[in-house]
Amino acid sequence: MTTSPLAARPGAVVAEGATVAAHLGDPLREQRLLAEGAGWVDRSDRDVLTVPGADRLTWLHSLTSQHLERLADGTGTEALVLSPHGHVEHHLVLTELGGTTWADVEPGTGAALLTFLQRMVFMLRVEPALVTDAWALLSLVGPRAPEVLTAASLPAPEAPHAVAALPGGGWVRRMPSLGDGGATALDLLVPRAGLVAVADALTAAGAGAAGLDAYEALRVEARRPRLGLDTDHRTIPNELEWLTTAVHLEKGCYRGQETVARVHNLGRPPRRLVLLHLDGVSEELPVPGTQVRSGARDVGRAGTVVRHHELGVVALALVKQSVGPDAELTVGGSRAVVDPDDVPATVDDTRAAARDRVRAVRSATIGR
């Protein structure tokens, strides 16, 4: 995929191998913009697929973890494609509108998903296609995001996963809030040829521009994982929030269901997703896949690591269930502790001790 035209704007910094701007010169200010005001983020690197055809919903229902047979027009949801052993292979954000099901997925994964879907068509009336070259995703984030859409004469869906058609094609979809502050998140799918025009219209309506790093910081704060960054080849839905957002536990058979049901009934997946606070001593952030260690033991893997404008250096990590709330952890060259909100709330003083450990780690960062 070619670099987004929005990445040519003054101050835009594009990471090596990326196609969208990581930031526009001031990542922390851009985070505050999304948390407190309204900003648009270029997420046009995501792959987009369409599935038209009369059998699309029953077909997708049979292939994924989500209940899709009666997905209403003008709504969206999330779904997973699992391996036969229940490991996550694809994460889809779905939109149903006007007789077509749209799926936006992680950058670079669309072709593999299309290949899988095409193998499963058989004699059904479905026509899956990869349309990334024609369509692009923008996200509008912040408490003032609905006001911006209204000022731009665009629809602003009010309920999570509600979808409204955009003039000239595409749609706007409301997503669950980002960050602990509950910043409104709205995704706009627009013709790729009109990407710059839509961004300009949002700017004229009162939104600022922010890079992908700002969006990622709020996503990490909200503990929303990304496939391939916060997951590995062993990840099952039960280890992540996807068990509640992308899995229907009472639907019929689908590939990998036995693993999901068995682990759910046992109530103890092998790992859990937590937010880690790092001391930030190292200038270079750990990359996804860096081991989380307790002493000499490998107890998990770090996923996305970000510099947050309020929390300091934080990371999503998959850690073993045996990792206790008082575990002394390291990620790369940094000390790390589990966020108090991810400590079981069974003993009050345990969570209080966790808060003390977080303060100590953040003090080490501030004191550098």
C-alpha positions, 0 to 999 in steps of 0.5 A: 500500500502506498503512503497516505496523502495525509502523511505529507502534511507539515510536521507529519512523522511516518515510522519506517515501513508505515503508511500513516503518520505516527505523530505530527510533531507533538505526540503528547499534545495530540493525546490530550487533544483526543482525550479532552477535545476532538481530533481526527486520526488517519487509520487508512492503513487498515485493510477493508473487505466487503461481503455482498450477497444474499447469504452473507450473514448466515455464511459469516455466522458459520465461520466466525465466533460472533452471532451474525444471522440477524445483524441489523442494517445500520449496526456493527459488531466484532468477530474472530476467525479462529484456528481449529484449536481456538487460537485467534487468526483474524479480528474483524470489526464488522459493519452491516449497511445497505445489503453489504457487510464490511470488515475492517481488519489489521493492516496487511491481514486482508489478503490472508482473510480474503483467501480464507473466505474464498475457500469457504464460499462453495455454492453460496451467494456471497462475493467477498472482496478486498477493497482497501485500494478504494476505501479508507478509514479515519477515526474522530476521537474526543468528547467533542467528536459528535459536535464536530460531525454535526458542524460538518453536516455529517451524521453522528450515531449515538449508540456504540456500534450504531452506523449511519451512511455518509453522503457520497458513500461510506459510513460513520460508525460509533465505537466503544469509548477510548481511554479511561476518560471515555473519549467518544470514538467514531470511525468514518469509512470514506472513498480513498480518493476523498480522504484529504477532503474529509479530513479538511472538512473535519478540521474546518468543523473544529477537529485537530489532527493527531497521529496514530501514536495518540490513538494507540495511547488511548487504546492501550489505556482502555485495554483494547488489544490489537491482533499481532501486537497484543496477541501471539500464535497461542492467544485464545479469546478467553485471555482478552476482552474479545470474549465479551466483544467478539464472541457469542457464547451461546451460538452454534458450532464454529471453528475453535468453539470447543476450546473457547467453551471448555476454557470458559467453563473452567473459568481460568484461561492460561494467561490474562491481559493486563496493563503494566506500568514501566519505569521508563528508564530506557529511552527505547520502548520495548517492542511487541513480543518482548518477554515479561520476566519475574526474576529469571522466569519468563511469565508473559509477553509485552504487546503495545508499549506507549508513552502516555500523557498522564500514565507515563510508559505503559504496556499491554501484556499477556501474563500467566495467571500465576503472576501475583499482584505483588510480582516484581516484573521486568520488561526489557531493561525496565521495571514493571508493575501491574495496574491496580485495576487489573489486580483481583479485587478480593483483598482491598489492601492488595489493590492499595499495595498495587497502587503504591507500587505504581506510584513508585515506578512512575516516580522513577520515571519522573525523577530521571 
